[in-house]
Amino acid sequence: MSWLWFIIVGAVSGWLAGNIMRGGGFGLLMNIVVGVIGALIGGWVFDLLGIGVGNGLIGSLITALVGAILLLWIISLLKRK
C-alpha cells in the first residue's frame, strides 16, 4: 500500500474510532496518528489471533479501525486511574 493510502486509511479509521469511542474526531493530524497506531495494533492483534481480514482497502480499514478502537479504549482506562 502506498504511503498516501496508508495516511488516508489512518485518517478515516482514526475519525471513525473517535466517533465510536467519544462522539467526535480529534482533528486531522490526531486522526491520522490514532489511525496509523491503530493499524499497527490491529495488525498485531489479528496476527496473534490468527484472523485474516484481507489485504485490500476494506481489510486495511477494518484492521486499523479495530486497532484504533482498542487504542482509545486502553487510553480511556489509563485516564481513569
Secondary structure as GFF3:
##gff-version 3
##sequence-region A 1 81
A	DSSP	alpha_helix	3	22	.	.	.	ID=ss1
A	DSSP	alpha_helix	28	49	.	.	.	ID=ss2
A	DSSP	alpha_helix	57	80	.	.	.	ID=ss3
###
